Amino acid sequence: MATRAHRMSGRVAPSGPSAHAAPPLLAAMPALTLIAMLGPVAAGLAGTLLPALGYLPAAGLTDWSTDAFAALWAWPGLGAATRLSLTTGLFATAGALGIVTLILAGWSGTRSFRLLERLLSPLLSVPHAATAFGLAFLISPSGWLARLTSPWATGWDRPPDLLIVQDPWGLAMTAGLVAKEMPFLLLMALAALGQADAARRMRVARSLGYGRVTGWLKTVFPAVYAQIRLPVYVVLAYSMSVVDVAMILGPSTPPPLSVQIVIWMGDPELQRRLVAAAGALLQLGLVVGALAAWRLGEMAVGRLGCLWAMNGGRGRRDAGLRYAGFAFGTLAALAVLASLACLGLWSVAGFWGYPAPLPDTLDLQSWTRHLPGIAAAGGTTALIALAATLAALVLVTGCLEAEHRSGRAITPRGMFLIYLPLLVPQTAFLPGLQTLLLTLGADTGLLPVIAAHLVFVLPYVFLSLGDPWRAWDGRNATVAAALGTSPAGVLFRIRLPMLLRPILTSAAVAIAVSVGQYLPTLLVGGGRVSTLTTEAVALASGGDRRAIGVWGVAQTAAVFLPFALALALPALIWRHRRGLHG
Amino acid sequence: MTKLSTALALSAACLPGAALATDAPDPSDWQAVLDAAEGQTVYWHAWGGSTATNDFIAWTGDRVEERFGVTVEHVKLADTADSVTRVLSEKQAGEDADGAVDLIWLNGPNFAQMKEADLLWGPFAEQLPNWQYVDTEDKTVRTDFTVPTEGFEAPWAMAQVVFMYDTDDMDGALGSAEEILDWSAANPGRFTYPQPPDFLGTTFLKQVLIDITDDNEVLSQPVSEADYDAIVDPLWAYLDELTPTLWRDGRAYPATGPAQLQLMADDEIDLAISFSPGEASTAIADNRLPPAVRTFVLDDGTLGNASFVAIPYNSGSKAGAMALANYLMSPEAQVHAQDPDVLGYGTVLDMDKLSDEDRAAFEALDLGVATLSPDELGEVQPEPHPSWMTRISEEWTARYGTGQ
């Protein structure tokens, strides 16, 4: 599948007007982008590697040794923590991808699908930590579901002592990640669907008598997956190294490796930083290994899929799969929406004990208490997110256009470099990044924070925009050039307007990524830059559900608005151009 | 030994003293400090997990701005160690003049670490004008987990272990660690504690150790390999019995103190440890605990310690930080902090040293329904040396925290 996709884009890319040399600024874009992403990562990696090898001069440790690795191997929880990181990451990714695939296969183009799309898209905007908190309250033995059914249906006068949340297999955590990652993959797949020529492929498949799901899987899925595989990798790397969701829904005896790294980092005993660095390197290795395994799995599925397609089975009785996809999608959507409702309810709750189905009293005390803080933090959050997003969009479109005009597709090594900020666990490379900024004397104020956010925003913009950009039909450019339009004219008057929807989607993703950054804001801002997320996470550590409710709702709103605009604007602007709705 | 430590203390006091002359006014010339403080912004790094604490810090900031022209920015931390890391990274990068942190709320191992790594500025605490009111006799304000503070941190609140229990589900107070074990065995799944290395969870372990150990003197010394096993073995025997009777059979634990409080509000547990005698009353007033919750202490007394603020060596606003630290020790701020509707924190001041008017303000406080009076709180046991906390929480993790 992958090879085919590369070959296809390789064919399309040079068909543009490559005779014109790119202007110098445009030619410098790829280099600028790489510096913006890689400088910090390189410093961060050094900042991980050196302590892992025993070198941390600020703590007076300058003897090179492998003691940190020895201490890591000696930690009795290592086996279970490693297993948890792998299983939760792989299962969450496979689950989210599977459900998205079934939904698209069974329902794309139908009215139910638009309903599901409308239900799922806003879920992307609910921050991970907030979802996890809501979900934990929803499903725990004293949670909302239990309260709504107790004691009249369950007989539980007191909450039963059941290990549902924080289960040692990480099931609650995996479920939470599936529910949260599914909307992301769905949105990415939707952006890709417009380029996959799905309608015509399906028409042919259906006219040949293929079942709906089978036909979609055989004809459209390969084209869609080729475009969303990069987001899938991101989901895998993210799910394996996530910290906040794991802390709330995951087990703690032992926790997944990423959480344990943070615990070691936070240990007052400075020696533990070395073990944390060694653990971070192990985590990096795990992520790389899991990605390689996933790649092998892709090849195997691709091989088997070819055989499956060749055998010509029409799969007419695949309606069961169709309804399963719809059920899982709806369940995930409802779970996240109910979690959000929990947050909203807690934000206005007076005392709310078990088994009352609703709070005893409702008041706005929590909101009046936190509103001034939310207004201040919200302004900072918006400023940082917009600046980082704008910078990322300029850099990435510049890179893609330079790539297009030079006719040289990005090399595998180039792709690896784009991935790096998303593959290196945040906890591992941020302290190094912090040291770098301090050395430059640029450690306070908003600019360094924006630069740090850019490191994380850029890859997401690249991953979400790159494929739709490359899949754009180059014949449009050829026609325009033949009619005398300059390369810049093609870019600004044809390509960018046609790609408005994926660009806005990327911008919304970028804003969501920026709004969600906790560690970069805290470490690089020296704690002097307060955003909705730094405040929310600090409050979340206290477990005050009312405060978490208020800040979770505010944080959700900050991300929801851009996504709503990304969906609404293209439909509004191109209301007379049905083909551009994607 | 005593001579050596005195000499070390003296040299420690002298070395930063050189820096003191150049970049910040001498705290004993208080007017000079206030002059320098005016217009400074103090970034106070403090745990931000409690709405009540955050409100108190904001209140303090308003007062200090009003009186001394010092702007206070509360940097809300999820973990105090983030700030320690920050100062450490700044030292690594050579940022010695104007670091991001001006004041840190800390105690115990974080203080011991920072002091040992020369990350703190001072001494300043005992030259602050309000030090005259501090109870240096009966309150552990000059040692922090047995480590002498030597003026490198200023106390602002006293904490003591109490147990919160739900009177709807429990008949009465429990007098010892043994009674807690018996009760938990009779009521399985109704007790838990925050998972070590969380400080409150570790505090529970220390509290049990002190309660079941006869000779507490040995705990004030650093851990010695020779008798570590003999001293700590009874604790593991206790926990081996207790763990299967805990909430979720001891297979999961609440992450923090407030998370444990939430379990009590959800009626998942009936008994919980707290490090603040006033916390239950404040939480009831805040709707975070059911009204039926009350507190008790163990018959032989419970652990107590102080919360401190310290100034990093590279703060650019040391005068402002001192003005704030001094204000925190003032009778006005202390009485506000002790109000259960605000924080319910114990005061560091000595009532006998206060003016009649100030003493009356303290006496007028209604400590709240679930708060024990100073007499009922009983004997305060000193914290063991920080090395015990580290060793015990490490071994706890190996025994109970890794699925063994």
HADDOCK unambig.tbl for C-alpha pairs under 7 A between the chains (distance, minus, plus):
assign (segid A and resid 57 and name CA) (segid B and resid 92 and name CA) 6.68 0.50 0.50
assign (segid A and resid 58 and name CA) (segid B and resid 88 and name CA) 5.98 0.50 0.50
assign (segid A and resid 58 and name CA) (segid B and resid 89 and name CA) 6.89 0.50 0.50
assign (segid A and resid 58 and name CA) (segid B and resid 91 and name CA) 6.19 0.50 0.50
assign (segid A and resid 58 and name CA) (segid B and resid 92 and name CA) 4.69 0.50 0.50
assign (segid A and resid 59 and name CA) (segid B and resid 117 and name CA) 6.82 0.50 0.50
assign (segid A and resid 76 and name CA) (segid B and resid 398 and name CA) 6.06 0.50 0.50
assign (segid A and resid 76 and name CA) (segid B and resid 402 and name CA) 6.33 0.50 0.50
assign (segid A and resid 77 and name CA) (segid B and resid 402 and name CA) 4.55 0.50 0.50
assign (segid A and resid 142 and name CA) (segid B and resid 266 and name CA) 6.02 0.50 0.50
assign (segid A and resid 142 and name CA) (segid B and resid 268 and name CA) 6.86 0.50 0.50
assign (segid A and resid 158 and name CA) (segid B and resid 267 and name CA) 6.73 0.50 0.50
assign (segid A and resid 159 and name CA) (segid B and resid 267 and name CA) 6.88 0.50 0.50
assign (segid A and resid 159 and name CA) (segid B and resid 268 and name CA) 5.82 0.50 0.50
assign (segid A and resid 161 and name CA) (segid B and resid 189 and name CA) 6.18 0.50 0.50
assign (segid A and resid 161 and name CA) (segid B and resid 247 and name CA) 6.69 0.50 0.50
assign (segid A and resid 161 and name CA) (segid B and resid 248 and name CA) 5.77 0.50 0.50
assign (segid A and resid 162 and name CA) (segid B and resid 248 and name CA) 6.36 0.50 0.50
assign (segid A and resid 163 and name CA) (segid B and resid 248 and name CA) 5.86 0.50 0.50
assign (segid A and resid 166 and name CA) (segid B and resid 252 and name CA) 6.53 0.50 0.50
assign (segid A and resid 251 and name CA) (segid B and resid 252 and name CA) 6.81 0.50 0.50
assign (segid A and resid 252 and name CA) (segid B and resid 252 and name CA) 6.29 0.50 0.50
assign (segid A and resid 253 and name CA) (segid B and resid 251 and name CA) 6.70 0.50 0.50
assign (segid A and resid 253 and name CA) (segid B and resid 252 and name CA) 6.50 0.50 0.50
assign (segid A and resid 253 and name CA) (segid B and resid 401 and name CA) 4.28 0.50 0.50
assign (segid A and resid 253 and name CA) (segid B and resid 402 and name CA) 4.63 0.50 0.50
assign (segid A and resid 253 and name CA) (segid B and resid 403 and name CA) 5.40 0.50 0.50
assign (segid A and resid 254 and name CA) (segid B and resid 401 and name CA) 5.53 0.50 0.50
assign (segid A and resid 254 and name CA) (segid B and resid 402 and name CA) 4.26 0.50 0.50
assign (segid A and resid 254 and name CA) (segid B and resid 403 and name CA) 6.14 0.50 0.50
assign (segid A and resid 266 and name CA) (segid B and resid 81 and name CA) 5.06 0.50 0.50
assign (segid A and resid 266 and name CA) (segid B and resid 82 and name CA) 6.52 0.50 0.50
assign (segid A and resid 267 and name CA) (segid B and resid 81 and name CA) 6.68 0.50 0.50
assign (segid A and resid 268 and name CA) (segid B and resid 81 and name CA) 6.11 0.50 0.50
assign (segid A and resid 268 and name CA) (segid B and resid 109 and name CA) 6.12 0.50 0.50
assign (segid A and resid 268 and name CA) (segid B and resid 110 and name CA) 5.32 0.50 0.50
assign (segid A and resid 268 and name CA) (segid B and resid 113 and name CA) 6.44 0.50 0.50
assign (segid A and resid 269 and name CA) (segid B and resid 113 and name CA) 6.74 0.50 0.50
assign (segid A and resid 350 and name CA) (segid B and resid 287 and name CA) 5.96 0.50 0.50
assign (segid A and resid 351 and name CA) (segid B and resid 287 and name CA) 4.61 0.50 0.50
assign (segid A and resid 351 and name CA) (segid B and resid 288 and name CA) 6.76 0.50 0.50
assign (segid A and resid 353 and name CA) (segid B and resid 265 and name CA) 6.01 0.50 0.50
assign (segid A and resid 353 and name CA) (segid B and resid 266 and name CA) 5.51 0.50 0.50
assign (segid A and resid 354 and name CA) (segid B and resid 266 and name CA) 5.28 0.50 0.50
assign (segid A and resid 354 and name CA) (segid B and resid 267 and name CA) 6.10 0.50 0.50
assign (segid A and resid 435 and name CA) (segid B and resid 89 and name CA) 5.95 0.50 0.50
assign (segid A and resid 435 and name CA) (segid B and resid 93 and name CA) 5.94 0.50 0.50
assign (segid A and resid 438 and name CA) (segid B and resid 90 and name CA) 6.60 0.50 0.50
assign (segid A and resid 438 and name CA) (segid B and resid 93 and name CA) 5.85 0.50 0.50
assign (segid A and resid 438 and name CA) (segid B and resid 95 and name CA) 6.86 0.50 0.50
assign (segid A and resid 439 and name CA) (segid B and resid 93 and name CA) 5.14 0.50 0.50
assign (segid A and resid 526 and name CA) (segid B and resid 100 and name CA) 5.51 0.50 0.50
assign (segid A and resid 527 and name CA) (segid B and resid 75 and name CA) 5.68 0.50 0.50
assign (segid A and resid 528 and name CA) (segid B and resid 75 and name CA) 6.54 0.50 0.50
assign (segid A and resid 535 and name CA) (segid B and resid 76 and name CA) 6.74 0.50 0.50
assign (segid A and resid 537 and name CA) (segid B and resid 78 and name CA) 6.77 0.50 0.50
assign (segid A and resid 538 and name CA) (segid B and resid 48 and name CA) 5.23 0.50 0.50
assign (segid A and resid 538 and name CA) (segid B and resid 49 and name CA) 5.34 0.50 0.50
assign (segid A and resid 538 and name CA) (segid B and resid 76 and name CA) 5.99 0.50 0.50
assign (segid A and resid 538 and name CA) (segid B and resid 77 and name CA) 5.49 0.50 0.50
assign (segid A and resid 538 and name CA) (segid B and resid 78 and name CA) 4.36 0.50 0.50
assign (segid A and resid 539 and name CA) (segid B and resid 48 and name CA) 5.82 0.50 0.50
assign (segid A and resid 539 and name CA) (segid B and resid 49 and name CA) 4.23 0.50 0.50
assign (segid A and resid 539 and name CA) (segid B and resid 50 and name CA) 6.51 0.50 0.50
assign (segid A and resid 540 and name CA) (segid B and resid 49 and name CA) 6.43 0.50 0.50
assign (segid A and resid 541 and name CA) (segid B and resid 49 and name CA) 5.23 0.50 0.50
assign (segid A and resid 541 and name CA) (segid B and resid 78 and name CA) 5.66 0.50 0.50
assign (segid A and resid 542 and name CA) (segid B and resid 49 and name CA) 3.75 0.50 0.50
assign (segid A and resid 542 and name CA) (segid B and resid 50 and name CA) 5.50 0.50 0.50
assign (segid A and resid 542 and name CA) (segid B and resid 258 and name CA) 5.33 0.50 0.50
assign (segid A and resid 542 and name CA) (segid B and resid 259 and name CA) 6.93 0.50 0.50
assign (segid A and resid 543 and name CA) (segid B and resid 258 and name CA) 5.38 0.50 0.50
assign (segid A and resid 543 and name CA) (segid B and resid 259 and name CA) 5.11 0.50 0.50
assign (segid A and resid 544 and name CA) (segid B and resid 258 and name CA) 6.94 0.50 0.50
